[in-house]
Amino acid sequence: MRTKVFVTRTGQRYHAVPDCPSFEDAERDGRGPIRSESIALRDVDESQQTPCGRCWHIQPGYDEWTLWTHEVELSAESEYETAFARLVVPRLGIRPADVSTQVDVRTPSRAYRIDFVIRSSGTTVLIEIDGRMKSPDRDVAGWQREVDAKRADLLAHGHRVVNLSTTRVANAPDQCVTEVMAALKDAPKRPQIARTDALDPRRPAAVESVSRHSVAPSAVSAPPTPSRGRLLVTGLVALGVILAAVIGWQTFSQVGPDAAGSDVSTTGEEVDEPGAPENGECPSHQPVKGNINAEGEKIFHEPGWRYYDATDPEACFATAAEALSDGFRESSVQ
């Protein structure tokens, strides 16, 4: 199932219909008649991989998943990943922001590129689309050994993995929905895997040794048992801390809360207030853009993300953490 879109020779967007209102605007600007060409979304030129903001939103059936599935179709390594994105993911009861594609996951032995990572209610599930049709030129036995070894390594280090065959994704999407939902329900609570911005298939797939796109192994060693002498020292230190806290509280009560300062957090770190845009842009010391869309949803974009340059900020933040604390969520397209 391939999406058909319309492009023009000099345009910078792909369109849903051949008579998009933006074509008429351009013609009125004196550019002359504009001809549109129907092509497959996967064949769109790199410079035009941005959806038109006028015609897509008024199409029948348009919802929050439409442009997300477009992103997958543009970047997917096979048509079966696109089929999974269209036929399975929107039926899982999650949001587009809960699923990432082409994520680097690391174990002590090596790093893997995972097709989909889904997070829901504090659980994380890795989805792999496997099948001979994705690698028709590979040796069957060698390919199967590689798939099995990858799954075993990920499972051994605490990851929940669902392997779906290309045949099942294409011909039995209902079964895939049931299996993935069961995995999300039964998966143990785990720290969330960082989102990836590797949606563009033209970017190199190198895995960084320390990266916001990587996942560290979950094994944690048990703490050593303390000796009696160490316990005694620890107890004396704790007693000193308690006495210092009591003295500090008495001093604070006498001085009053106003002397503590209002721009310092309980952790001792300075907290910057959201900044206002300057001439429609965020200042260099607060580069994270916060935007409120037509539905009232607060979304932030970091420099380098897909829609960063096109976003008109309504608030500016120094870090993503500050944006999150102010009620903004990260953009689902990075």
Secondary structure, 3 states (H helix, E strand, C coil): CCCEEEECCCCCCEECCCCCHHHHHHHHHHHCCCCCEEEEHHHCCHHHCCECCCCHHHCCCCCCCHHHHHHHHHHCCCHHHHHHHHHCHHHCCCCHHHEEEEEEEECCCCEEEEEEEEEECCEEEEEEEECHHHCCCCCHHHHHHHHHHHHHHHHHCCCEEEEEEHHHHHHCHHHHHHHHHHHHHHCCECCCCCCCCCCCCCCCCCCCCCCCCCCCCCCCCCCCCCCHHHHHHHHHHHHHHHHHHHHHHHHHHHHCHHHHCCCECCCCCECCCCECCECCECCCCCCEEEEECCCCCEEEECCCCCCCCCCCCCEEECCHHHHHHCCCEECCCC
